[in-house]
Amino acid sequence: QVQLVESGGGLVQPGGSLRLSCAASGFSFSTSGMTWHRQAPGTERELIVGISGGGGITNYADSVKGRFTISRDNFKKMVYLQMNSLKPEDTAVYYCAALSWGYWGQGTQVTVSS
């Protein structure tokens, strides 16, 4: 059974940091590119970053470049999103995905507010 389970969301003040985790199971994780997306209320889901199966290639949306860092641990079948210098406009539900398989997690809420 395929599963992608995000965790680590929460409420943080502007300028703060959070680390999201995504636990994968049920598919060939180490050969799968992984992505993080987010969706704020009333907006379309946005692709913010991707990482190749081996972890050597990453691509960031301009909106998060320089503040967010994606990484993965293929042994643990985990993908991480380190989010620094958070802004109120980063408030959204964050999803991890294995797009080549069409798999999505259930999402984790991140709220940036004072």
C-alpha positions as CSV (number, residue, x, y, z in Angstrom):
1,Q,0.0,0.0,0.0
2,V,1.4,3.4,-1.1
3,Q,1.6,6.0,1.6
4,L,3.0,9.5,1.9
5,V,2.5,11.0,5.3
6,E,3.5,14.5,6.1
7,S,4.3,15.9,9.5
8,G,5.9,18.9,11.2
9,G,3.4,21.6,10.4
10,G,2.2,24.1,12.9
11,L,2.0,27.7,14.0
12,V,5.1,29.8,13.8
13,Q,5.9,33.5,14.1
14,P,7.2,35.4,11.1
15,G,10.9,34.9,10.7
16,G,10.7,31.5,12.3
17,S,11.5,28.1,11.0
18,L,9.8,24.7,10.6
19,R,10.9,21.4,9.3
20,L,8.4,19.3,7.4
21,S,8.9,15.5,7.0
22,C,7.3,13.1,4.5
23,A,7.4,9.4,5.2
24,A,7.1,7.2,2.1
25,S,6.2,3.6,1.7
26,G,4.9,1.2,-0.8
27,F,6.8,2.2,-3.9
28,S,10.3,2.5,-5.3
29,F,11.3,5.5,-3.3
30,S,15.0,5.8,-4.1
31,T,14.3,6.0,-7.9
32,S,11.5,8.5,-7.6
33,G,11.7,12.2,-7.8
34,M,9.8,13.9,-5.0
35,T,8.1,17.3,-4.7
36,W,6.6,19.6,-2.2
37,H,3.6,21.7,-3.0
38,R,1.5,24.1,-1.1
39,Q,-2.0,25.4,-1.3
40,A,-3.4,28.5,0.4
41,P,-7.1,29.1,0.8
42,G,-8.7,30.3,-2.4
43,T,-5.5,29.6,-4.5
44,E,-4.3,26.8,-6.8
45,R,-1.8,24.3,-5.5
46,E,1.7,25.5,-6.1
47,L,4.8,23.4,-6.8
48,I,7.5,24.8,-4.7
49,V,10.4,22.4,-4.9
50,G,11.5,19.1,-6.3
51,I,14.4,16.7,-5.7
52,S,15.7,13.9,-7.9
53,G,15.7,10.3,-6.8
54,G,19.3,10.4,-5.9
55,G,19.0,13.8,-4.3
56,G,21.6,15.4,-6.5
57,I,19.2,17.7,-8.4
58,T,16.9,20.2,-6.8
59,N,14.7,22.9,-8.2
60,Y,13.0,25.7,-6.3
61,A,10.3,28.1,-7.0
62,D,11.3,31.7,-6.8
63,S,8.9,32.2,-4.0
64,V,10.9,30.0,-1.6
65,K,14.4,30.0,-3.1
66,G,17.0,30.9,-0.5
67,R,14.7,30.2,2.4
68,F,13.6,26.6,1.9
69,T,15.8,23.5,1.6
70,I,14.6,20.1,0.4
71,S,16.5,16.9,1.3
72,R,15.9,13.2,1.4
73,D,17.1,10.1,3.1
74,N,16.6,7.1,0.8
75,F,17.5,4.7,3.5
76,K,14.8,5.9,5.8
77,K,12.4,6.7,2.8
78,M,12.0,10.3,4.0
79,V,11.8,13.7,2.4
80,Y,12.3,16.8,4.3
81,L,11.5,20.5,3.8
82,Q,13.5,22.9,6.0
83,M,11.7,26.3,6.0
84,N,13.5,29.3,7.3
85,S,12.6,33.0,7.4
86,L,9.0,32.2,7.2
87,K,6.5,34.8,6.1
88,P,2.8,35.1,6.5
89,E,2.4,34.4,2.8
90,D,3.9,31.0,3.4
91,T,0.7,30.0,5.2
92,A,-0.8,27.0,3.4
93,V,-1.3,23.3,3.5
94,Y,1.9,21.6,2.4
95,Y,1.9,18.4,0.5
96,C,4.6,16.0,-0.6
97,A,4.1,14.0,-3.8
98,A,5.6,11.4,-6.0
99,L,4.3,12.9,-9.2
100,S,5.6,10.1,-11.5
101,W,3.4,7.7,-9.6
102,G,0.5,10.1,-9.0
103,Y,0.8,9.8,-5.2
104,W,0.1,12.6,-2.8
105,G,0.2,12.9,0.9
106,Q,-2.7,14.2,3.0
107,G,-1.0,17.5,3.7
108,T,0.1,19.4,6.8
109,Q,-1.0,22.9,7.8
110,V,1.6,25.6,8.2
111,T,0.5,28.9,9.7
112,V,2.8,31.9,9.9
113,S,1.4,34.5,12.2
114,S,2.3,36.7,15.1
